[in-house]
Amino acid sequence: MSAAEVTESVAHTSPSAPPRRRLVSTRLLRSELGLIAGRRRNQMGLLVLALVPVVLAIAVKVSSRSPRGGPDFLSSVTANGLFVPLAALTVEMGLFLPLAISMLAGDAIAGEANLGTLRYLLTVPVGRTRLLLVKYASLCIGALWGVLTVAVAGALIGIALFGTGPLTTLSGTQLEFGAALGRLALVVLYLSAGIAALGAVGLFISTLTEQPIAATIALMIVTILSWILDGVPQVAWLHPWLIVDQWLAFSDLLRDPPFWDNVLRGLGVDAAYAVVFWLAAWARFAGKDITS
């Protein structure tokens, strides 16, 4: 979001009829989304996210035998093309999708401060609370973009290479193509919620520094440490509190009927992280001296 765009929106407002103040401005959100979508590095990031399922599907197609020892979805790719996006999401939730939201979150506040535009944004009628809400809303939409990119690219290449038909669930029953697409949509929404919650942590970190790369690296360290701790049985008491603990519970959505316990638990953890760290970002940003 640029200061020039915010100033332009104020300049076009009639002085005789002051606008009704709104907590979240659709214009500011659209401006922020436009900047996110227009950045070359973000476009390249989406391309990388889309290439992973393509490479995975081609590698399985040219292989002389079914893959062994990989994720459960990967061993089922040849049976139904819709398993390609599921296998790709399993792989990308470990590194690529967290890295993507880390880059967006690093730019959210620290990037503006580094470019010198944050101070100018706050000199026009854009309150700090509203600015943080718009920034986080854009991160949530960015999380959905990233997960949806993987799912769509995986579904297209999977159907093209392996075809489709009734999808065999983890319970052994079969779903028709339309119902299978519905389950894939639920998986996309569930994983987007997890990545968006991680974005709230990144937004808080972004308020602590003026270097976006530092915020990006810090959030990736948090993510990697969470995955490591989640795999250590000696700290099992900590697992339910880790943001990544239930990310792979999306497989429960592919049972018949879906098993909701772990999914709802994961959504609860995501909501807790989103609220706590957005409030922490607000507390930090509300009293922060803006020097750049």
PyMOL commands that set and color helices and strands:
alter all, ss='L'
color gray80, all
select helices_A, chain A and resi 3-11+26-38+40-62+74-79+83-92+96-115+118-121+128-162+177-206+212-230+233-235+239-241+247-254+261-286
alter helices_A, ss='H'
color red, helices_A
select strands_A, chain A and resi 167-168+174-175
alter strands_A, ss='S'
color yellow, strands_A
deselect
rebuild
show_as cartoon
